[in-house]
Amino acid sequence: MEYRIMVYNVTKKFQREYVKNESALSRTLSFFPLKKHKREFEALRNVSFSVKPGENLGIIGKNGSGKSTLLKTIAGIYECDEGSIEIKGNVVYLTGFGQGLKKRLTMRENIYLVGSLMGLSKNEIKDRFDEIVEFSELEDYLDTKVYQFSSGMVNRLGFSITIYCVSHKNPDIILIDEAFGGGADITFKNKALDKMEELIKGGASIILVSHDLALIKKYCDRALWIDYGGVAKEGDPEEVIRNYLKPDTFEIISDRYKFIYFPLPKVACSSLKTVFANLMEIKPEKDIHKTNFLQVNRIDIKKYPNYFKFCFVRNPWDRILSCYLNKIGKDPNVNNEWFRNGVHREFVRMYGDDIFRGGMSFEEFVNAIGKISDSQANEHFRSQYISLTDSNGNLIPDFIGKFENLEQDFEKICEKINVGPIKLPHLMKTDHRDYKNYYNMRTKEIVAKRFKEDIELFSYKF
Amino acid sequence: MVLKRLSNRFKKIFELSLQLAKTNFKLRNEGSYLGILWYLLEPLLLFLILIFISSSFVMKGGPNYPIYLLIGLITFNFFRKATVQSASSISGNSEFIKNIKIPHESLVISRVIEGIFSHFFEIILLIFFMFFYKISFAGLIFYPLILAFLILFILGISFILSTLSVYVNDLNNVWNVLTTLLWFVTPIFYFVEEGSRLYMINLFNPMFYFITIMREVLIYQKVPELWMILVAVNFSLLILIIGFLVFGKYRNKFAEML
């Protein structure tokens, strides 16, 4: 297959504990002391995709998810640690306009300076000079120093130089990082957007990183959602954006059976999702949690007053134990699709390598959980009531089943939504002894304190 | 074909370096009333003070002492200023390195070129004093050649320093102290006897060779001893190669280290 950019399994790590720019003294001293553990932070993990000639790819994701790192790695500013990037053609990397503009120089001098920073020779800039000046509409200020310009004028200048230099280089690939049109008055903005569009539609392959989702929808043929350094979804921009905008807790809705189910992780959620997928005739994905259920936002739930709303909750002590057995490996050297150094990758991505370690004892685990508040908590150990209450703290579901009583409670639900009795498959069965054996006085207390609300609300006892 | 691409790349790097050097030079002198005089003030002042001191002490100066002194002063000054400036050329330009794909070499080279610009004024000062002390200009023909090797040496040092400064933040201070030390070790305002302990130390000092050769050529219009020339050339090429290798090895790490 023909392609312009081929990114294959790229992983990029940054040293996290590395104190940058240490002084000479502390450097010399640090030769002696004990081994320092180098902690790495995976900014990108196994990212693969390709871009065809003339194709426009949009990249979306939260702040700090690795979008810019990815672009810089493709641009060759960063080196990737693993994997490979193949590029056919010349690349232009664009972040902001007028990088390197010096306020103490005149506009004329700045055009030559920024032009040569963008890789044009003096003669090439000379050829483009008039066009740049004309486009910026700043003919009268050629020999004025830029510090006397208004910020709008600086933007105009920066945009004009950059855009003409880029189009002069006639690149095969343009990487655009949150740079689209300069912030100037309306007339110029429209002009700038037109020019930008001209550039994008000029036949080069584009990778566009933006938080402006409308822009992605408008110009991109394909979109890539990067989350925690990995590709969360790839495909049609509309669909990727729809997925991206979903909150991380969402409720499953069925119009046919008129119910809304609040899935809580570690509370039979895989089993229930499988059952409902069959019921609603949705093809379950290999990873059941990625199945494309019809979903409803928490805020929109009140639009469905007649729907039967239910959920299941679980004894917090039991749930935390299950979480421990599930997410922390016994062997700290386990590295695979799911685990990194014996810790579930989802945890590593959220908390780094410091808080959770492979092979940590249950007591250490409980200690760690006790210190993470609900606002910071991964959904696997977030208090259950949070997903079930509205902004006034009232419970939303009409029926709250108990994990400990799963089969009977599920029967009640089947009755309520008018389906015949369904046998629950118990996926992800955790076979461990009674949770009480794992706790001691201290850990018992920590969990009791940490999940006080759940324990009261759902009347659980140790 | 490959050669052409390589020379094209060199040309690009050089052009950008020159542009950056000009810009910085302009910015540095912008708005100062004395302008280029600032470049002369320091060596000139030091020169006059040392002349004054030497006239009060008995020094085996002879009639050529002022030029002897001046050559030492301006040559060392060139070395010191250019290397101190280029030491921060990478660490001080982090936003360029992180956001624009430019050849990193040109940031270093531009600082050295800037040093050459300001050294130019010192050379004019030298020519003026040579005229004043009635010294023949004949030796000046060879001056550019010696200067070229000195520049290669400085370039090598600059590449090493700019790489180090990415990892060590107060390298500038360390380098300042080191060059001050070197200033006193190098026979700039005094003479060394052949065979003395200081002379032995100076055999390991590249600046000693450059300055001695310049003096031989400019003041006495003599061809310097061959071994001196060979050592100077070796120093400059060796350091330049080491500089290239060090810089080349770490250049791809700059963006994430800054």
Chai-1 contact restraints between the chains, C-beta under 6 A:
chainA,res_idxA,chainB,res_idxB,connection_type,confidence,min_distance_angstrom,max_distance_angstrom,comment,restraint_id
A,N21,B,N169,contact,1.0,0.0,6.0,A-B,restraint_1
A,S23,B,N169,contact,1.0,0.0,6.0,A-B,restraint_2
A,S23,B,D170,contact,1.0,0.0,6.0,A-B,restraint_3
A,A24,B,V168,contact,1.0,0.0,6.0,A-B,restraint_4
A,A24,B,D170,contact,1.0,0.0,6.0,A-B,restraint_5
A,A24,B,V174,contact,1.0,0.0,6.0,A-B,restraint_6
A,R27,B,V168,contact,1.0,0.0,6.0,A-B,restraint_7
A,A75,B,K101,contact,1.0,0.0,6.0,A-B,restraint_8
A,I77,B,A255,contact,1.0,0.0,6.0,A-B,restraint_9
A,Y78,B,A255,contact,1.0,0.0,6.0,A-B,restraint_10
A,Y78,B,E256,contact,1.0,0.0,6.0,A-B,restraint_11
A,E79,B,N252,contact,1.0,0.0,6.0,A-B,restraint_12
A,Y93,B,K101,contact,1.0,0.0,6.0,A-B,restraint_13
A,T95,B,N99,contact,1.0,0.0,6.0,A-B,restraint_14
A,Q99,B,N99,contact,1.0,0.0,6.0,A-B,restraint_15
A,Q99,B,I100,contact,1.0,0.0,6.0,A-B,restraint_16
A,R104,B,L27,contact,1.0,0.0,6.0,A-B,restraint_17
A,R104,B,E30,contact,1.0,0.0,6.0,A-B,restraint_18
A,L113,B,T23,contact,1.0,0.0,6.0,A-B,restraint_19
A,S116,B,L16,contact,1.0,0.0,6.0,A-B,restraint_20
A,S116,B,Q19,contact,1.0,0.0,6.0,A-B,restraint_21
A,L117,B,I100,contact,1.0,0.0,6.0,A-B,restraint_22
A,L117,B,I102,contact,1.0,0.0,6.0,A-B,restraint_23
A,S121,B,E15,contact,1.0,0.0,6.0,A-B,restraint_24
